[in-house]
Amino acid sequence: MQVYGVSRKIWTSKGEEQEEAKKEFIKSLKKLEEALGDEAYFGGDTFGFVDVALIPFYCWFYTYETFGNLKIEAECPKIISWAKRCKQRESVSKSLGDEKQLYQSVLAYKNTFGLD
């Protein structure tokens, strides 16, 4: 599963390529939801390595939704619930980047390199 590669295409591509990237991204998130199951974290009741590795992607969701015109929560509610639960942890909330600032940075990058 390549969450990064396919998710990057959501904001760097258009048309059919972007539509395919969106489908693959949601498919990847659904696989993560399957692994999560009904647990609070990927390690069950314990916040662990997999959670630490994946939670930084959450601050990218606003960018993916905005450029890709999609609603991740509608497709993958368990992932959003998991992310919100992770954000309640002080260590996570203090370390994640601001989603709107990240979007502005990506927008500036796209403009600088002509990726519009």
N, CA, C and O atoms as CSV, one atom per row, in Angstrom:
chain,resi,resn,atom,element,x,y,z
A,1,MET,N,N,0.855,-1.174,0.000
A,1,MET,CA,C,0.000,0.000,0.000
A,1,MET,C,C,0.900,1.236,0.000
A,1,MET,O,O,1.805,1.367,0.824
A,2,GLN,N,N,0.633,2.119,-0.927
A,2,GLN,CA,C,1.453,3.308,-1.052
A,2,GLN,C,C,0.597,4.551,-0.879
A,2,GLN,O,O,0.180,5.175,-1.855
A,3,VAL,N,N,0.344,4.897,0.354
A,3,VAL,CA,C,-0.503,6.050,0.650
A,3,VAL,C,C,0.129,7.328,0.114
A,3,VAL,O,O,-0.558,8.146,-0.498
A,4,TYR,N,N,1.422,7.509,0.333
A,4,TYR,CA,C,2.060,8.761,-0.074
A,4,TYR,C,C,2.019,8.960,-1.590
A,4,TYR,O,O,1.576,10.005,-2.066
A,5,GLY,N,N,2.471,7.977,-2.335
A,5,GLY,CA,C,2.551,8.118,-3.793
A,5,GLY,C,C,1.223,8.452,-4.432
A,5,GLY,O,O,1.136,9.352,-5.267
A,6,VAL,N,N,0.205,7.740,-4.049
A,6,VAL,CA,C,-1.115,7.959,-4.643
A,6,VAL,C,C,-1.747,9.245,-4.127
A,6,VAL,O,O,-2.432,9.940,-4.878
A,7,SER,N,N,-1.528,9.569,-2.866
A,7,SER,CA,C,-2.132,10.795,-2.329
A,7,SER,C,C,-1.484,12.035,-2.938
A,7,SER,O,O,-2.152,13.053,-3.118
A,8,ARG,N,N,-0.211,11.966,-3.252
A,8,ARG,CA,C,0.480,13.097,-3.874
A,8,ARG,C,C,-0.133,13.422,-5.239
A,8,ARG,O,O,-0.201,14.584,-5.639
A,9,LYS,N,N,-0.566,12.401,-5.929
A,9,LYS,CA,C,-1.165,12.608,-7.258
A,9,LYS,C,C,-2.491,13.368,-7.175
A,9,LYS,O,O,-2.933,13.953,-8.163
A,10,ILE,N,N,-3.118,13.360,-6.014
A,10,ILE,CA,C,-4.380,14.084,-5.866
A,10,ILE,C,C,-4.160,15.572,-6.087
A,10,ILE,O,O,-5.010,16.242,-6.674
A,11,TRP,N,N,-3.031,16.095,-5.623
A,11,TRP,CA,C,-2.793,17.532,-5.780
A,11,TRP,C,C,-1.822,17.868,-6.908
A,11,TRP,O,O,-1.589,19.045,-7.184
A,12,THR,N,N,-1.250,16.858,-7.568
A,12,THR,CA,C,-0.322,17.138,-8.667
A,12,THR,C,C,-0.871,16.755,-10.032
A,12,THR,O,O,-0.206,16.969,-11.046
A,13,SER,N,N,-2.066,16.197,-10.075
A,13,SER,CA,C,-2.609,15.762,-11.361
A,13,SER,C,C,-4.012,16.311,-11.571
A,13,SER,O,O,-4.591,16.950,-10.693
A,14,LYS,N,N,-4.534,16.047,-12.749
A,14,LYS,CA,C,-5.881,16.487,-13.109
A,14,LYS,C,C,-6.578,15.377,-13.884
A,14,LYS,O,O,-5.967,14.381,-14.270
A,15,GLY,N,N,-7.852,15.575,-14.096
A,15,GLY,CA,C,-8.616,14.686,-14.963
A,15,GLY,C,C,-8.620,13.245,-14.519
A,15,GLY,O,O,-8.758,12.946,-13.333
A,16,GLU,N,N,-8.466,12.349,-15.486
A,16,GLU,CA,C,-8.529,10.914,-15.214
A,16,GLU,C,C,-7.465,10.458,-14.224
A,16,GLU,O,O,-7.725,9.623,-13.358
A,17,GLU,N,N,-6.266,11.014,-14.362
A,17,GLU,CA,C,-5.184,10.621,-13.455
A,17,GLU,C,C,-5.540,10.970,-12.011
A,17,GLU,O,O,-5.295,10.176,-11.103
A,18,GLN,N,N,-6.112,12.146,-11.797
A,18,GLN,CA,C,-6.515,12.544,-10.461
A,18,GLN,C,C,-7.658,11.663,-9.955
A,18,GLN,O,O,-7.662,11.255,-8.794
A,19,GLU,N,N,-8.614,11.372,-10.813
A,19,GLU,CA,C,-9.742,10.527,-10.406
A,19,GLU,C,C,-9.254,9.142,-9.979
A,19,GLU,O,O,-9.731,8.587,-8.990
A,20,GLU,N,N,-8.309,8.596,-10.724
A,20,GLU,CA,C,-7.743,7.291,-10.374
A,20,GLU,C,C,-6.984,7.380,-9.052
A,20,GLU,O,O,-7.067,6.476,-8.221
A,21,ALA,N,N,-6.246,8.469,-8.861
A,21,ALA,CA,C,-5.508,8.661,-7.606
A,21,ALA,C,C,-6.466,8.733,-6.423
A,21,ALA,O,O,-6.198,8.151,-5.371
A,22,LYS,N,N,-7.571,9.435,-6.585
A,22,LYS,CA,C,-8.558,9.540,-5.505
A,22,LYS,C,C,-9.108,8.163,-5.152
A,22,LYS,O,O,-9.241,7.830,-3.974
A,23,LYS,N,N,-9.427,7.366,-6.161
A,23,LYS,CA,C,-9.949,6.018,-5.915
A,23,LYS,C,C,-8.923,5.163,-5.181
A,23,LYS,O,O,-9.261,4.459,-4.230
A,24,GLU,N,N,-7.676,5.226,-5.624
A,24,GLU,CA,C,-6.617,4.436,-4.996
A,24,GLU,C,C,-6.349,4.905,-3.566
A,24,GLU,O,O,-6.091,4.092,-2.679
A,25,PHE,N,N,-6.412,6.212,-3.350
A,25,PHE,CA,C,-6.207,6.757,-2.015
A,25,PHE,C,C,-7.293,6.259,-1.061
A,25,PHE,O,O,-6.991,5.793,0.038
A,26,ILE,N,N,-8.531,6.355,-1.474
A,26,ILE,CA,C,-9.642,5.881,-0.641
A,26,ILE,C,C,-9.521,4.379,-0.407
A,26,ILE,O,O,-9.783,3.894,0.693
A,27,LYS,N,N,-9.127,3.648,-1.440
A,27,LYS,CA,C,-8.925,2.205,-1.304
A,27,LYS,C,C,-7.853,1.916,-0.243
A,27,LYS,O,O,-8.016,1.004,0.567
A,28,SER,N,N,-6.768,2.684,-0.248
A,28,SER,CA,C,-5.712,2.520,0.753
A,28,SER,C,C,-6.220,2.825,2.151
A,28,SER,O,O,-5.914,2.106,3.102
A,29,LEU,N,N,-7.003,3.903,2.274
A,29,LEU,CA,C,-7.555,4.242,3.588
A,29,LEU,C,C,-8.523,3.177,4.074
A,29,LEU,O,O,-8.573,2.890,5.270
A,30,LYS,N,N,-9.285,2.590,3.173
A,30,LYS,CA,C,-10.212,1.517,3.563
A,30,LYS,C,C,-9.449,0.290,4.070
A,30,LYS,O,O,-9.903,-0.391,4.989
A,31,LYS,N,N,-8.290,0.013,3.468
A,31,LYS,CA,C,-7.453,-1.088,3.965
A,31,LYS,C,C,-6.961,-0.778,5.373
A,31,LYS,O,O,-6.898,-1.661,6.229
A,32,LEU,N,N,-6.617,0.477,5.601
A,32,LEU,CA,C,-6.208,0.874,6.953
A,32,LEU,C,C,-7.362,0.737,7.931
A,32,LEU,O,O,-7.171,0.316,9.072
A,33,GLU,N,N,-8.563,1.095,7.481
A,33,GLU,CA,C,-9.742,0.940,8.345
A,33,GLU,C,C,-9.957,-0.532,8.701
A,33,GLU,O,O,-10.310,-0.855,9.835
A,34,GLU,N,N,-9.744,-1.412,7.738
A,34,GLU,CA,C,-9.873,-2.846,8.012
A,34,GLU,C,C,-8.875,-3.278,9.073
A,34,GLU,O,O,-9.217,-4.034,9.982
A,35,ALA,N,N,-7.642,-2.798,8.958
A,35,ALA,CA,C,-6.611,-3.148,9.940
A,35,ALA,C,C,-6.948,-2.579,11.312
A,35,ALA,O,O,-6.686,-3.217,12.331
A,36,LEU,N,N,-7.520,-1.397,11.341
A,36,LEU,CA,C,-7.908,-0.759,12.597
A,36,LEU,C,C,-9.060,-1.505,13.251
A,36,LEU,O,O,-9.100,-1.666,14.471
A,37,GLY,N,N,-9.999,-1.959,12.419
A,37,GLY,CA,C,-11.172,-2.651,12.952
A,37,GLY,C,C,-11.968,-1.746,13.866
A,37,GLY,O,O,-12.218,-0.586,13.539
A,38,ASP,N,N,-12.363,-2.269,15.004
A,38,ASP,CA,C,-13.130,-1.489,15.981
A,38,ASP,C,C,-12.268,-1.034,17.150
A,38,ASP,O,O,-12.780,-0.627,18.194
A,39,GLU,N,N,-10.972,-1.106,16.964
A,39,GLU,CA,C,-10.037,-0.715,18.023
A,39,GLU,C,C,-9.874,0.803,18.072
A,39,GLU,O,O,-10.168,1.503,17.103
A,40,ALA,N,N,-9.409,1.293,19.199
A,40,ALA,CA,C,-9.150,2.724,19.352
A,40,ALA,C,C,-7.920,3.138,18.548
A,40,ALA,O,O,-7.897,4.204,17.934
A,41,TYR,N,N,-6.900,2.282,18.559
A,41,TYR,CA,C,-5.641,2.541,17.865
A,41,TYR,C,C,-5.239,1.284,17.107
A,41,TYR,O,O,-5.842,0.226,17.286
A,42,PHE,N,N,-4.242,1.396,16.277
A,42,PHE,CA,C,-3.795,0.236,15.508
A,42,PHE,C,C,-3.192,-0.837,16.407
A,42,PHE,O,O,-3.093,-1.998,16.009
A,43,GLY,N,N,-2.793,-0.459,17.607
A,43,GLY,CA,C,-2.288,-1.417,18.583
A,43,GLY,C,C,-3.334,-1.815,19.602
A,43,GLY,O,O,-2.994,-2.285,20.687
A,44,GLY,N,N,-4.601,-1.635,19.268
A,44,GLY,CA,C,-5.677,-1.943,20.213
A,44,GLY,C,C,-5.988,-0.735,21.065
A,44,GLY,O,O,-6.347,0.323,20.548
A,45,ASP,N,N,-5.851,-0.889,22.376
A,45,ASP,CA,C,-6.090,0.223,23.302
A,45,ASP,C,C,-4.845,1.090,23.494
A,45,ASP,O,O,-4.889,2.114,24.176
A,46,THR,N,N,-3.737,0.667,22.888
A,46,THR,CA,C,-2.457,1.346,23.090
A,46,THR,C,C,-2.049,2.132,21.857
A,46,THR,O,O,-1.987,1.584,20.756
A,47,PHE,N,N,-1.772,3.403,22.040
A,47,PHE,CA,C,-1.233,4.261,20.991
A,47,PHE,C,C,0.194,3.794,20.745
A,47,PHE,O,O,1.023,3.795,21.654
A,48,GLY,N,N,0.476,3.391,19.493
A,48,GLY,CA,C,1.786,2.798,19.244
A,48,GLY,C,C,2.458,3.265,17.965
A,48,GLY,O,O,2.109,4.297,17.390
A,49,PHE,N,N,3.426,2.478,17.541
A,49,PHE,CA,C,4.277,2.812,16.410
A,49,PHE,C,C,3.498,3.090,15.133
A,49,PHE,O,O,3.782,4.069,14.444
A,50,VAL,N,N,2.531,2.256,14.807
A,50,VAL,CA,C,1.759,2.449,13.569
A,50,VAL,C,C,0.984,3.763,13.635
A,50,VAL,O,O,0.910,4.488,12.643
A,51,ASP,N,N,0.422,4.066,14.765
A,51,ASP,CA,C,-0.300,5.331,14.944
A,51,ASP,C,C,0.642,6.519,14.750
A,51,ASP,O,O,0.303,7.487,14.069
A,52,VAL,N,N,1.816,6.436,15.350
A,52,VAL,CA,C,2.813,7.502,15.231
A,52,VAL,C,C,3.226,7.681,13.772
A,52,VAL,O,O,3.400,8.807,13.306
A,53,ALA,N,N,3.380,6.573,13.058
A,53,ALA,CA,C,3.808,6.631,11.662
A,53,ALA,C,C,2.736,7.201,10.746
A,53,ALA,O,O,3.059,7.864,9.760
A,54,LEU,N,N,1.475,6.958,11.051
A,54,LEU,CA,C,0.390,7.357,10.150
A,54,LEU,C,C,-0.238,8.713,10.453
A,54,LEU,O,O,-0.733,9.375,9.541
A,55,ILE,N,N,-0.227,9.134,11.694
A,55,ILE,CA,C,-0.964,10.353,12.051
A,55,ILE,C,C,-0.478,11.602,11.320
A,55,ILE,O,O,-1.296,12.497,11.111
A,56,PRO,N,N,0.778,11.734,10.916
A,56,PRO,CA,C,1.169,12.940,10.171
A,56,PRO,C,C,0.405,13.119,8.847
A,56,PRO,O,O,0.263,14.245,8.370
A,57,PHE,N,N,-0.077,12.040,8.260
A,57,PHE,CA,C,-0.855,12.155,7.027
A,57,PHE,C,C,-2.173,12.888,7.244
A,57,PHE,O,O,-2.732,13.453,6.303
A,58,TYR,N,N,-2.668,12.882,8.471
A,58,TYR,CA,C,-3.956,13.518,8.745
A,58,TYR,C,C,-3.938,15.010,8.429
A,58,TYR,O,O,-4.934,15.549,7.947
A,59,CYS,N,N,-2.832,15.676,8.692
A,59,CYS,CA,C,-2.799,17.116,8.415
A,59,CYS,C,C,-2.800,17.409,6.908
A,59,CYS,O,O,-2.982,18.556,6.502
A,60,TRP,N,N,-2.602,16.400,6.100
A,60,TRP,CA,C,-2.687,16.545,4.640
A,60,TRP,C,C,-4.119,16.385,4.128
A,60,TRP,O,O,-4.398,16.757,2.988
A,61,PHE,N,N,-5.015,15.853,4.922
A,61,PHE,CA,C,-6.360,15.538,4.439
A,61,PHE,C,C,-7.090,16.764,3.887
A,61,PHE,O,O,-7.787,16.659,2.878
A,62,TYR,N,N,-6.940,17.914,4.528
A,62,TYR,CA,C,-7.594,19.131,4.034
A,62,TYR,C,C,-7.108,19.450,2.621
A,62,TYR,O,O,-7.904,19.823,1.759
A,63,THR,N,N,-5.817,19.305,2.386
A,63,THR,CA,C,-5.250,19.558,1.056
A,63,THR,C,C,-5.816,18.572,0.038
A,63,THR,O,O,-6.222,18.971,-1.054
A,64,TYR,N,N,-5.845,17.299,0.387
A,64,TYR,CA,C,-6.393,16.286,-0.524
A,64,TYR,C,C,-7.856,16.564,-0.831
A,64,TYR,O,O,-8.287,16.481,-1.981
A,65,GLU,N,N,-8.609,16.892,0.199
A,65,GLU,CA,C,-10.036,17.160,0.003
A,65,GLU,C,C,-10.252,18.390,-0.868
A,65,GLU,O,O,-11.130,18.394,-1.730
A,66,THR,N,N,-9.461,19.427,-0.650
A,66,THR,CA,C,-9.638,20.668,-1.390
A,66,THR,C,C,-9.251,20.515,-2.860
A,66,THR,O,O,-10.023,20.882,-3.746
A,67,PHE,N,N,-8.068,19.978,-3.121
A,67,PHE,CA,C,-7.635,19.806,-4.505
A,67,PHE,C,C,-8.386,18.689,-5.217
A,67,PHE,O,O,-8.620,18.763,-6.423
A,68,GLY,N,N,-8.762,17.653,-4.469
A,68,GLY,CA,C,-9.417,16.503,-5.079
A,68,GLY,C,C,-10.924,16.544,-5.061
A,68,GLY,O,O,-11.579,15.664,-5.619
A,69,ASN,N,N,-11.484,17.560,-4.425
A,69,ASN,CA,C,-12.932,17.665,-4.306
A,69,ASN,C,C,-13.527,16.352,-3.786
A,69,ASN,O,O,-14.377,15.738,-4.431
A,70,LEU,N,N,-13.063,15.946,-2.617
A,70,LEU,CA,C,-13.578,14.730,-2.005
A,70,LEU,C,C,-13.756,14.942,-0.515
A,70,LEU,O,O,-13.207,15.883,0.058
A,71,LYS,N,N,-14.512,14.076,0.100
A,71,LYS,CA,C,-14.774,14.130,1.537
A,71,LYS,C,C,-14.326,12.798,2.136
A,71,LYS,O,O,-15.011,11.783,2.015
A,72,ILE,N,N,-13.183,12.824,2.772
A,72,ILE,CA,C,-12.605,11.599,3.308
A,72,ILE,C,C,-13.489,10.999,4.396
A,72,ILE,O,O,-13.643,9.780,4.467
A,73,GLU,N,N,-14.070,11.842,5.242
A,73,GLU,CA,C,-14.903,11.317,6.333
A,73,GLU,C,C,-16.107,10.544,5.800
A,73,GLU,O,O,-16.525,9.560,6.411
A,74,ALA,N,N,-16.663,10.968,4.684
A,74,ALA,CA,C,-17.808,10.264,4.098
A,74,ALA,C,C,-17.409,8.874,3.615
A,74,ALA,O,O,-18.205,7.937,3.674
A,75,GLU,N,N,-16.185,8.748,3.143
A,75,GLU,CA,C,-15.695,7.476,2.610
A,75,GLU,C,C,-15.065,6.590,3.692
A,75,GLU,O,O,-15.192,5.366,3.653
A,76,CYS,N,N,-14.397,7.211,4.639
A,76,CYS,CA,C,-13.605,6.474,5.638
A,76,CYS,C,C,-13.790,7.061,7.037
A,76,CYS,O,O,-12.853,7.634,7.594
A,77,PRO,N,N,-14.974,6.926,7.601
A,77,PRO,CA,C,-15.243,7.547,8.905
A,77,PRO,C,C,-14.383,7.010,10.046
A,77,PRO,O,O,-14.083,7.746,10.987
A,78,LYS,N,N,-13.979,5.733,9.979
A,78,LYS,CA,C,-13.166,5.165,11.056
A,78,LYS,C,C,-11.788,5.818,11.108
A,78,LYS,O,O,-11.241,6.038,12.189
A,79,ILE,N,N,-11.232,6.126,9.947
A,79,ILE,CA,C,-9.917,6.776,9.914
A,79,ILE,C,C,-10.007,8.175,10.509
A,79,ILE,O,O,-9.115,8.601,11.242
A,80,ILE,N,N,-11.079,8.885,10.195
A,80,ILE,CA,C,-11.237,10.232,10.748
A,80,ILE,C,C,-11.446,10.158,12.263
A,80,ILE,O,O,-10.878,10.962,13.003
A,81,SER,N,N,-12.246,9.210,12.726
A,81,SER,CA,C,-12.444,9.044,14.174
A,81,SER,C,C,-11.132,8.704,14.864
A,81,SER,O,O,-10.826,9.241,15.929
A,82,TRP,N,N,-10.350,7.804,14.253
A,82,TRP,CA,C,-9.040,7.450,14.793
A,82,TRP,C,C,-8.143,8.685,14.874
A,82,TRP,O,O,-7.493,8.911,15.895
A,83,ALA,N,N,-8.103,9.479,13.813
A,83,ALA,CA,C,-7.251,10.670,13.776
A,83,ALA,C,C,-7.666,11.668,14.852
A,83,ALA,O,O,-6.814,12.246,15.527
A,84,LYS,N,N,-8.948,11.868,15.010
A,84,LYS,CA,C,-9.433,12.792,16.044
A,84,LYS,C,C,-9.062,12.291,17.432
A,84,LYS,O,O,-8.712,13.078,18.311
A,85,ARG,N,N,-9.141,10.976,17.624
A,85,ARG,CA,C,-8.754,10.383,18.908
A,85,ARG,C,C,-7.254,10.605,19.143
A,85,ARG,O,O,-6.834,10.944,20.249
A,86,CYS,N,N,-6.462,10.411,18.098
A,86,CYS,CA,C,-5.014,10.639,18.221
A,86,CYS,C,C,-4.723,12.103,18.551
A,86,CYS,O,O,-3.848,12.395,19.367
A,87,LYS,N,N,-5.447,13.013,17.924
A,87,LYS,CA,C,-5.220,14.446,18.151
A,87,LYS,C,C,-5.552,14.877,19.573
A,87,LYS,O,O,-5.103,15.934,20.017
A,88,GLN,N,N,-6.323,14.085,20.286
A,88,GLN,CA,C,-6.629,14.401,21.681
A,88,GLN,C,C,-5.414,14.184,22.576
A,88,GLN,O,O,-5.367,14.676,23.703
A,89,ARG,N,N,-4.448,13.456,22.074
A,89,ARG,CA,C,-3.204,13.236,22.817
A,89,ARG,C,C,-2.341,14.487,22.702
A,89,ARG,O,O,-2.131,14.997,21.601
A,90,GLU,N,N,-1.855,14.970,23.800
A,90,GLU,CA,C,-1.068,16.202,23.794
A,90,GLU,C,C,0.157,16.085,22.882
A,90,GLU,O,O,0.494,17.027,22.165
A,91,SER,N,N,0.814,14.937,22.913
A,91,SER,CA,C,2.013,14.761,22.088
A,91,SER,C,C,1.699,14.892,20.598
A,91,SER,O,O,2.530,15.372,19.826
A,92,VAL,N,N,0.525,14.474,20.201
A,92,VAL,CA,C,0.116,14.567,18.795
A,92,VAL,C,C,-0.337,15.989,18.472
A,92,VAL,O,O,0.109,16.577,17.487
A,93,SER,N,N,-1.205,16.530,19.286
A,93,SER,CA,C,-1.750,17.861,18.991
A,93,SER,C,C,-0.659,18.924,18.928
A,93,SER,O,O,-0.771,19.882,18.163
A,94,LYS,N,N,0.389,18.765,19.722
A,94,LYS,CA,C,1.474,19.746,19.724
A,94,LYS,C,C,2.458,19.550,18.574
A,94,LYS,O,O,3.241,20.450,18.269
A,95,SER,N,N,2.424,18.394,17.942
A,95,SER,CA,C,3.432,18.117,16.917
A,95,SER,C,C,2.915,18.136,15.485
A,95,SER,O,O,3.707,18.253,14.551
A,96,LEU,N,N,1.615,18.026,15.294
A,96,LEU,CA,C,1.077,18.037,13.933
A,96,LEU,C,C,1.088,19.442,13.350
A,96,LEU,O,O,0.876,20.431,14.053
A,97,GLY,N,N,1.342,19.504,12.047
A,97,GLY,CA,C,1.300,20.786,11.358
A,97,GLY,C,C,-0.125,21.276,11.182
A,97,GLY,O,O,-1.076,20.499,11.271
A,98,ASP,N,N,-0.265,22.557,10.935
A,98,ASP,CA,C,-1.569,23.158,10.697
A,98,ASP,C,C,-2.016,22.827,9.271
A,98,ASP,O,O,-1.289,23.093,8.314
A,99,GLU,N,N,-3.191,22.258,9.133
A,99,GLU,CA,C,-3.672,21.793,7.829
A,99,GLU,C,C,-3.867,22.923,6.819
A,99,GLU,O,O,-3.631,22.728,5.627
A,100,LYS,N,N,-4.284,24.072,7.268
A,100,LYS,CA,C,-4.512,25.190,6.344
A,100,LYS,C,C,-3.182,25.815,5.904
A,100,LYS,O,O,-3.046,26.243,4.757
A,101,GLN,N,N,-2.217,25.866,6.802
A,101,GLN,CA,C,-0.887,26.349,6.419
A,101,GLN,C,C,-0.239,25.389,5.423
A,101,GLN,O,O,0.422,25.814,4.475
A,102,LEU,N,N,-0.432,24.109,5.646
A,102,LEU,CA,C,0.089,23.106,4.718
A,102,LEU,C,C,-0.545,23.282,3.343
A,102,LEU,O,O,0.147,23.231,2.327
A,103,TYR,N,N,-1.849,23.487,3.310
A,103,TYR,CA,C,-2.541,23.723,2.039
A,103,TYR,C,C,-1.962,24.947,1.334
A,103,TYR,O,O,-1.706,24.907,0.130
A,104,GLN,N,N,-1.755,26.025,2.072
A,104,GLN,CA,C,-1.193,27.242,1.478
A,104,GLN,C,C,0.214,26.987,0.930
A,104,GLN,O,O,0.580,27.523,-0.116
A,105,SER,N,N,0.989,26.185,1.624
A,105,SER,CA,C,2.333,25.836,1.151
A,105,SER,C,C,2.270,25.023,-0.137
A,105,SER,O,O,3.048,25.257,-1.063
A,106,VAL,N,N,1.362,24.085,-0.195
A,106,VAL,CA,C,1.196,23.271,-1.402
A,106,VAL,C,C,0.720,24.146,-2.561
A,106,VAL,O,O,1.188,23.994,-3.689
A,107,LEU,N,N,-0.197,25.048,-2.288
A,107,LEU,CA,C,-0.692,25.968,-3.309
A,107,LEU,C,C,0.455,26.822,-3.849
A,107,LEU,O,O,0.577,27.003,-5.061
A,108,ALA,N,N,1.281,27.337,-2.971
A,108,ALA,CA,C,2.435,28.140,-3.397
A,108,ALA,C,C,3.408,27.291,-4.217
A,108,ALA,O,O,3.956,27.761,-5.214
A,109,TYR,N,N,3.617,26.063,-3.804
A,109,TYR,CA,C,4.496,25.142,-4.538
A,109,TYR,C,C,3.960,24.903,-5.946
A,109,TYR,O,O,4.700,24.966,-6.927
A,110,LYS,N,N,2.675,24.630,-6.025
A,110,LYS,CA,C,2.048,24.397,-7.331
A,110,LYS,C,C,2.196,25.622,-8.235
A,110,LYS,O,O,2.498,25.492,-9.421
A,111,ASN,N,N,1.984,26.797,-7.673
A,111,ASN,CA,C,2.103,28.026,-8.452
A,111,ASN,C,C,3.544,28.273,-8.904
A,111,ASN,O,O,3.780,28.675,-10.044
A,112,THR,N,N,4.491,28.037,-8.022
A,112,THR,CA,C,5.898,28.241,-8.336
A,112,THR,C,C,6.361,27.323,-9.459
A,112,THR,O,O,7.119,27.742,-10.334
A,113,PHE,N,N,5.911,26.082,-9.435
A,113,PHE,CA,C,6.383,25.100,-10.401
A,113,PHE,C,C,5.381,24.841,-11.535
A,113,PHE,O,O,5.524,23.883,-12.295
A,114,GLY,N,N,4.384,25.696,-11.635
A,114,GLY,CA,C,3.428,25.591,-12.741
A,114,GLY,C,C,2.615,24.320,-12.760
A,114,GLY,O,O,2.366,23.759,-13.827
A,115,LEU,N,N,2.203,23.862,-11.613
A,115,LEU,CA,C,1.420,22.642,-11.534
A,115,LEU,C,C,-0.080,22.904,-11.498
A,115,LEU,O,O,-0.850,22.062,-11.037
A,116,ASP,N,N,-0.485,24.051,-11.975
A,116,ASP,CA,C,-1.925,24.382,-11.963
A,116,ASP,C,C,-2.693,23.621,-13.001
A,116,ASP,O,O,-3.907,23.788,-13.116
